[in-house]
Amino acid sequence: MKEFTLPTHTQFLSSAKLREIGYSYYYINKMVSQGLLVKINKSIYENMMFEGETSDFSYLSAIAPNAVVCLMSAARFYNLTTFIPDAVDIAIENSMKITTLPEWPEYRVYYFSKERYETGVATADDGTTNFQIYDIEKTVVDILGYRNKLGVDAAKEVLCSYLGRKDRNLNKLHRYAQKLGVEPILRTYLEVLI
């Protein structure tokens, strides 16, 4: 019987990488049945021998490399809210598809128009992985735009926290609000808060 050895420093392995290491599809399926690999989608496997740190964002590169962390998950990352999301909010463009989502962590998918999806994308690092996330101003604008779904109190808390930051960029916030049709809402909130 073949002894299976997998790299302990890599959390996700593609079927191409496994074949490069020397495993045929027969042995890949054997490793899945033995619990050494968990199939994420048709070409990506989670390596159960991985010994590094993981985070809620580490699965993004495997399940949805084009996804962008958004809304309350982004607000939590930027310390704009005390709310702890029960799922990771991710955005993809309307025309994109995600075939498989893991059972854990739970992901909540938002389908954005091309303009909303492409505006304000940044890269972040949470100490375990790099991932795409909307910058702080885009996060605030999106939350104002989705305030009826997320809750008016959540939108108010996020905006108040943002306004209290030294690194805020109100010009950029207004530009995003104009571009995405949220400026009247932003103006109303600012009139009430200031």
Salt bridges, closest charged atoms under 4 A:
GLU20 OE2 - LYS17 NZ 3.17
ASP86 OD1 - ARG108 NH2 3.11
ASP89 OD1 - ARG108 NE 2.86
GLU118 OE2 - LYS114 NZ 2.73
ASP135 OD2 - LYS172 NZ 3.23
GLU137 OE1 - LYS172 NZ 3.99
ASP142 OD1 - ARG116 NH1 2.35
ASP142 OD2 - LYS138 NZ 2.73
ASP167 OD1 - ARG165 NE 2.85
GLU183 OE1 - ARG187 NH2 3.86
